[in-house]
């Protein structure tokens, strides 16, 4: 029988058949199933028609199963037991024994946080492979739906059809400069505006979070250099007099390594909520759910508000 052949059969009749074979009584089977005697009798008539066999016949004051019905009992029990498990049991996922791979997409903001992810996986799930790729457009739903991208870190998106998200926290901004930069002696707004800056040309529509804050404050700054990534900007700072206003979660972990200092921004730059985003077809997948939880508990502490250090 092909799958299409099943469309003409009511599989609920198999549940009725099992109770009839168990009780050998229409009324008793009906009570177990919450059906009236007439509804149970009607179901038995449909079962007889479907199998081309009377299934139960009266013998004196009792009903007995036909040979065909008796031959079906073992298969019927196995089928209904497997069906119950199909509905009730979620597939188990044991991260320490898994060799599954996951792909995480993010801008270079993730770079200084990646070692913590890799170390955490080595402890909890040493067989799992991780691929880190660059930022991805949320409009590229195919990459999410296919599983090509399991999870993406994004500025918290507006609700998008087919995508789910969970907030990690908020990205704040800090001023970064080499640790002997004259700006550090008096890191106020006038001196922030007086020194040249390096800015990041991201694919985000609009002028950028910092540029928008500058416009709102009614001040001017000179952008002497534009680069494609924050990591490149931070390296440029090590041997120049440029300033960079960068995301705190990126700047703080690597500032000391590069000989850089971190200070608060001397004008209001609103924080940017950041979220992990995935396709909702993986919402209930146990392995995917574990990976989402792992990324959240590993990275979310880096996206909580904190005071800027001095690098």
N, C-alpha and C positions, 0 to 999 in steps of 0.2 A: 504494500500500500504506500503510495507516495504521500508527501506532506499535503499536497492539495486534496487528496482523498479524505484526509481527516476533517476537512472543513464541513463535511456533511454529517459529522457525528458529534453527539453531545457527550463529552468525556465525563461529565458529572454522572452519567448513567453507570459508569464503572464503580463509583462510590456506592451507589444504590445496590448494584449487583453484589458487591462484597458483603454488605449488611444482610442481604437476602440469603446468601449462601451461609453466612454465619448463624443467623437466627432461624432460618427455614420457616419464616413467618412474615407475611406482609405487614401485619399490624405492629409486630415487634421491631422490624426494620424501620418502619415509619417513625415509631417513637424515638429510636436512636438518632434518626436524622432530622427530627422535627417536622416530619411530613404527615399529612393526613392519610388515612387508609386508601382513599380514592386516588390521591396523588401518587402513592407508592404503587398501587395497582396499575395506574397509567404508565409509570416508569417501567414496570415489569413487562408490560405489553410492548413498549418501545425496545426494550432489551431483547425480547424474543424476536422481534422483527429484524433488529440489527444483526443478530447472530444466526438467524435462521434456525433456531432451536428453542424448545419450550423452556429450557434452563431449570425450572422448578415445576414439578408435577405433584398433584395430590395423590397420596397413598393412604387410604383410610382417613384418619383425623390429622395426618401430618403431611408435610410437603417434603419431597426428596429431590436432590439435585440429579440432573441427567448426567450421563457419562461426559458429555461435552462440557457441561458446567464444572464437573469435578476436575477435568483436565486443565481448565483455565485457572483454577484457584492459585497454584503456586506463582504463575506469571502475574496474575492480578495483584497478589500481595506485594510482590517485588516492585511492580510498576507504581503502585500507590505509595509505597514506602519511599521510593526514589523521588517521586513527585513532592512529597512532604519535605524531604531534605532539600530539594531544589528551591523551595520557597523559604525555608527556615534557616538554612545554614549559609552564612557568608564565607567565601573562601578565606582560609587562614593566610596570614602573611607574617613570616618570621624574618625580620631584617638581618639578623646575624647569619642566617642561612641562605639569603637571597643573592643571586647574581644578576639581578635586573639592572638596567641602566636608566639614568634620568638626564634630561637636558634642562638647564636653567639659563634663562636669557636675562641679561641686565647690561646697563651701561657700565663704564669703567668705575662707577661708584662702588661696584662690588669688589674691585681688585684687592684692597687691603683686608677685606672680610673673607675672601676665599680660603685662606689658610685655615681659619676656624671651621669652615664647612668641611674641608678635606680631612682635617684631623678628627672631627666628629664622626664622619663616615667611617674612618679607619677604626674607631673605637666601637661603634654600634653596628655597622654593616660593612665589614671589610671586603665582602664580595661584590658590593654595588659599585658600578662605574658611573662617574659624573662627567658630563660635558658642559662646559661653560661657553656660551655664545654671546654675541653682542646684542644690543637692544633690538627689539622687534616691535613692529607696529601692531597695535591691538586690532586694527582693521584686517590684518592677515589671519582671519579666523581659521583658514585651512591649516596653518602650521600648528595651531592649538588643537583643532579637531582630530588631526591625523596622529597626534602624539609626537610630532616632530619637535614641538616645544612643550615640555611638561609643565613648566612654571616660568613666569616672567615677573621681574621686579619693575614696577612702574610707578610714576606719579599716580596717586589713586584715581582710577578712571571713573567716569560716569557709568551708570549701569549700561551694560552692553549685551545685546541678545546673544545667548550661547556662552557667555563668559561669567565666571564667578570670581570673587576676590576676597581677600582677608587683609585687613590693615596690619602693617608691621610697626608703624610709628610715624615719625615725622623727620624730614630732613631739614636741619637748620643750616644757616650759612655763617661762615667765619672768614676773617681776613687772614691771608697767609703771606708771609714774607721771609726772606732769609734772616737768620737769627741775629745778624748785626745791622739790620736795616734801620736807617734813621727814623722811619715812621714809628718804630716801636717806642721811641722816647716819649712821644705824645700822640697816641693813636686816636686822634679825634677826627671829626668830619672834614675840617679844613685841610689837614695834612693828608687824609685819605684821598681827597680830590686833587691835591697838589702833585702827587706822584703818578707816573704812568701805570697803566694796568694791562694785564693780559686777560682776555675774555675768551669764552668757549663758544664756538659756533655749533650749537646742537641742532638736530633736525626738528626740535620742538617748534611749532608755529608761534609766531609772535617774536617780540624783541628779547625775551628772556626775563627770568625772575629778578635778577639784579638790575638790569637796565630799566625795568618797570619801576623798581623802587627808587632808582636815581631820578627818574622823571617825576614821580610823585613828590619827592623831596625838593624838587626845583633846583637841583645843583647840577654841576657838570663835572665830568671826569674824562680824561683822555685815555682811550683804548689804543695802546701802541702796538699791540700784537693780538692776533686772533688765531686760535688753534682748535683742532677738532675734538680734543679730549682733555679732561681735567688732569689726568696723569701727566700728559705732556706739559701742561701749564705749570704744574708743580715742579717738574724738573727744570724748566726754564728759569724759575725763581732762584735757583741755587746760585747762579752766577750773574744775576742782573739786579737792577733796582726796581723791577716791576713788582706790583702788588697783584694778588689774585683773590677774589671773593669766591670761595669754593664751598661745596657741601661739607659740613662738619664730619659726617661719618666717613668720608673719604680722606679728609685732611688730617684729622687727629691721629689716626693710627700710624701714618707714615711721616709726619712732619719731623719728628726727632731724627729719624733715619736719614733724612735728606738735609739736615741742618737748617730746618725751617721753624719759624715761630707762628703761633696761632693766636689771634685776638678777636674779640667781639667786633661785629660790623657796627660802625658808628652811625648807622641810619637804619630805620626799620625795614627789614626784609622778611616778609612772612614765611613761616615754615611751609614745607611742601609735604602733605601726607603721602606716604608711599605704601604700596600694597603688593602682595603676591597675587598673581592673576593666573587662572587656569580655565580650561574648557569644562563646562558642566557635565559633559558625558563621562568624565572621570571622577565626578563628585563622590561616588560611593565605592570606588575601587580601593580596596584595603591598602595596597602598596602605594598608590598615589596619595592616599590620605596620610599614610605614615610619612612620606617624603615632604608633604606640605607642612605637617606638624614639626618635622625635624628642622626645616628651613626657618620656620617661624620662631621656634625657641632658640635657635642658634643665632639668628640675625636680629631679632627684635630688640635685644638690649642695646644694640648700636644705634637704634633709631628713636631712643627716648631722649627727651630734653635734658641737657646738661650744660654746665658752664664751660666755656672754652678754656683750654689749657694754655700754657705759655710756651710750649714747644721747646 
